[in-house]
Amino acid sequence: MTSRLTPFQPSAGQMGSQALRRTLKLGALSLAVWVCSLSAAAQTAAAPLFDRLPASVKSAKVLKMVGDSFAPYRIVGDDGKTVTGVDADMAKALEPLLGVKVELTIVSNLPAMLAGIDTGRYDLSAGPLLSTKAREERYDILTWMLSKPAFVLPVASGRKTSRLEDLCGLRMSFPAGSAQEAYAKKVSDRCIAGQKAPLDMVPLADQNATVLAAQSGRADVAGMQLAAALYLQQRNPGKFSIQTDETDGLGVLHQGFVMKKNAELSPVMLDALKALWKSGEYARIMDKWGLTLTKAPAPQLNPASNP
C-alpha cells in the first residue's frame, strides 16, 4: 500500500530539517547571550568603577557635571557649545574608568552650579571650588588642585619683584567681594609691620576688569588665584610677571569637585582620581594647561574637615 501524507504533515526529512533549524536558532541565541555576557564582563573589567556608581548614573550611563565659563577650566567655543579646558580633559580621562559618559553643562555662575547640585539635576560641580569647613558641612568637596594668592604685574610697567614685600605701596586691583581683598589686607599688614606703605586697594567688577586696570595704568598689580595667573601668563607670553608668597604665609588653598553631602558618588570619584594620579594622566593634563605649580600631591575628600 502506498502511504499518503495528510496536508501540511511534514515528512521525516522535513521534521529533521525543522529540528536542525530549531537547534541552530537556540545555538545562535545562546551564543548571543554568551557574547553579551562577555561584553558586560569586558565593560566591567575595562571600567572597574562602574558597578560602584549610583544606580541612576549606571542606568543613564551618563554622569552629569556642571560648571560655569571660567578659563582655563572651562572654555566655551565660539559656537556656544564646544567646551575645552582642564575640566573637559579631566572628564574624558574619567570616562573609561567609570564606564559612563561625563556630560558637562555650562551655567551662568556659582549659585546656579550649587543649585543644580542641591536639586539633583547634576551629579557634581566641576569647580574647582575652594574647600572650607563651612562648605564641607553642606557638600562633599573632592579636591584635586592647590592654589594660592597671586599678584600679576604687566612687564611693560618695568616693575620687578622678588618677594611679597616688594608690592608695598602699589595700587592693587581685585574683584570686589572676592577672597583677594582678605589676602591683600594680609600683605598690607606685613608691609606695615616692616614700616612700609600698605597696598592701595582698587575694587572692580570682575577678573577681566582687574587685568585691564593693571594694563591701562589704573592699577599697578592685579590680584587673583595662582591658577588663573598662570593661565593668563601662558596665554600672553612675555607680558605678565607673577609674584606669590613662596613661604605660603597667605595660605594654601585646596580646590575641587562638589557633590551632595555623603553622596554615594563621592568615594567612587575619589578612587577614580587616585587612578588618574597613578597613571600619570592627571599630571599630563595639568602640565598641558600650564598648571604645573598647582598640582596636588593626591586627591582629598573634605580636607578642611579632615586635615
Secondary structure, DSSP 8 states (H G I E B T S, - for coil): ------TT---HHHHHHHHHHHHHHHHHHHHHHHHHHHHHHHHHHHSTTGGGS-HHHHHHTEEEEEEE-BTTTBEE-TTSS-EESHHHHHHHHHHHHHTSEEEEEEESSHHHHHHHHHHTS-SEEEEEEE--HHHHTTEEEEEEEEE-EEEEEEGGG----SSGGGGTT-EEEEETTSTHHHHHHHHHHHHHHTT----EEEEESSHHHHHHHHHHTS-SEEEEEHHHHHHHHHHSTTTEEEE--TT-TT--EEEEEEEETT-THHHHHHHHHHHHHHHTHHHHHHHHTT-GGGEEEEEEESTTT--
